[in-house]
Amino acid sequence: MSRRVKRKLSHRKDDPISASPPIPPRIVSSAPINDAGTSNRPPPPSPYVDWTSLPDDTVVHLFSLLSYRDRASLSSTCRAWRSLSASPSLWRSLDLRPHRLSPASAASLSARCTHLRRLRLRGHASLSAAVALRAADLLEISVDSCRAITDAVLSVAAARHERLRCLQIGPEHCDRVTPDAVRAVALCCPDLRRLRLSGVRDVDAATVSALSEHCRDLSEVGFFDCQSLEGPALGSVTSLRFVSVSGARGIKWGPTAQAWCKLPNLIAVDVSRTNVTAGAVSRLMSSSSSPNLKAVVAIDCPVLGDEWGPTASSSCKGRILLAVFNDVLKGISSLSSVDMKNPDNGRDPFFGWRASPSVAADRTVDDVMMWLEWVLSYSLLKIAESNPLVLNEFWLKQGAALLLSLMGSSQEEVQERAATGIATFVVIDDESAIIDSSRAEAVLVEGGVRKLLDLARSAREGIQSEAAKAIANLSVNAKVAKTVAEEGGIGILADLAKSMNRLVAEEVAGGLWNLSVGEEHKGAIAEAGGVKALVDLIFKWPSGGEGVLERAAGALANLAADDKCSMEVALAGGVHALVMLARSCKNERVQEQAARALANLAAHGDSNSNNAAVGQEAGALEALVQLTCSQDEGVRQEAAGALWNLSFDDKNREAIAAAGGVEALVTLAQTCTTASQGLQERAAGALWGLSVSEANSIAIGQEGGVAPLIALARSNSEDVHETAAGALWNLAFNPGNALRIVEEGGVPALVHVCSSSASKMARFMAALALAYMFDGRMDEVALIGPSSGGSSKTVNLDGARRMALKHIEAFVHTFLDPQAFSVAAASSAPAFLAQIAELARIQEAGHLRCRC
């Protein structure tokens, strides 16, 4: 998401004070006066609110709406609130995913976890530490980011929480978990009713048998992306109501369908992302042994899609098949008996069910719809991650609407996965920040921007993070970015940037980065306090938050490209923050964005003082010089670009040289002849900027800078032609350098640029370089050789001079149009004279200034 100011070519190149609420104006009224001479009107209400006088129930409810950090802050206000913060109702559910739960932190929380019922964690280490919470009555555990989870960790967790009713691990694959651990869960947790595991290597018949024998009330199993699953064995778990094997492999569908048809309580089956056959699906849907079966979910099942004929019905005996080749939205709504034609429902198949008390009162319907939300959000996210091209039409016609509908779920994890799915399915190339415009606009048409912004206002940090990520990715599209700004999204993101949650801060900074690409949004970001928020993020996450730092620096770099916003960045402390990153951060992506931001801050010439301010910041120039030696090409390119822009300032130019800039940039030029054109342009441009000084020009020649500049002048890029020719022009002011240019074969290279470059500016500067080289001053030096300590090469100066002057003359003649001159001379009409002037004009030359 890079947006850079086009550089000018180098010439020669205390705490905040809280205001009290205003006192309401005193109104003189004609209220009746009583016998005591006072008014009967009641006293006006106080403009102040005594929060400590609120009823306890109200305070507890307010606490429940806050994040854990805010709750902890408020609980330290007074003894009463500290006591209320320990209310059991506030500790029935904990989402500790943003935090790394250690045994010590778990032990410190244990006194309040007596009534804990639901726990969400991230990582195997947190699950291992969770036993120290001593939450013996825990009913539900959900763990994600758990690839490293082992049998021992899972078995201990199950043994310490025997009353578990729900265990969920995923969506990352837990492929270190073996059937032994699953059997241990079955033995230790007899009350288990829901088991969802992702990526388990093997679920064999013995494992299923253990679940059937010990977990008599098990009503739902989900073996997602299982590498080997004994499907027919599930037919022995007669208590099952819901089965999901999305993404599972190695299932023999003939015997599996036959076994599942005998499950008397079966309500719904999810076989998405498998190789299920049409015969197996037909058998399930027509079975009489499962009278309660209502739905078969088969999203992205290629074999089924190939075998299911166009005349085959998607419903049978009131049962619905949900597949990409039929109307999924209509099928979902029919399960809740909600009319999709009702305009109030729009294209949201879950809206009617959520809004209708009579429907929600039906427990079976409620269970089916909530299960559908869960499995659909899981499968759609997995499909979005793999992004098969054959499903593009599905995403445009149904998928986007379905994900947006799932964001309205009452289940937090469904909301999160739906938002993540939106963020994922629009991306074509994450590295290059390329998104599918048609998919992004499908989200826009479905009202997705407003829904995502509403979701971002949630008090739950996990939801905030995923909603911000979706907004960030969608905002790469200009139409979506415009709508985000119009809907107040910039203000929402600026507020969220103050979050103490690193994941939220990272995604919000990414959103502001993408939005700041648009010139029309830069001012709005500054007005919403976005600049200050981004600078504060850098100081808040100086280490361990590289993702935050890269995005914050990238957003500041884009904002700094605007003259007015660049002043805002400087006033907010941005120069110091960015220099701090350039000096101390070791992450190359952060270094690159910090250098780019400093380059853009320094790119406004005389229109503001930022160029000088960057140079005056302690360690700034030394850090940038050091970054030109980075192993990463992007870092070298942006550092060289920053030094180029900074060299416009006289003091900076000399300070760069004093910091070793000449040597570093010559070395960079010598090593970048096969690098990207961007790096070549900036390396030559930085030398061009430094060479304005006579002393620097001589130093560049003595350090061996002439030869790599000549090599760069032979580039195929006109931008590189301009900067290399400009640098050689500056160097040619010195007779010793002029001789070096001749000796190193610079005349043919400059002649080639002068005669054939697509850039008029490059041809002009090549002609200037040739003219200064052969103005007579070099002849004397040629007799004794340049004072570089090296041996002088034998050259034919007369032949080189004739070649140079010939092509200078040819260059001048390219601006002559004899016919146009004749007409202008004959008429002297302003229009003809203007035409002559335009023919001779080189627009970019207005940026040049000569030394002395």
Summary of the structure (lengths in Angstrom):
residues: 852
radius of gyration: 35.4
end to end distance: 40.4
largest distance: 119.5
contacts: 2956
relative contact order: 0.05
helix: 59%
strand: 6%
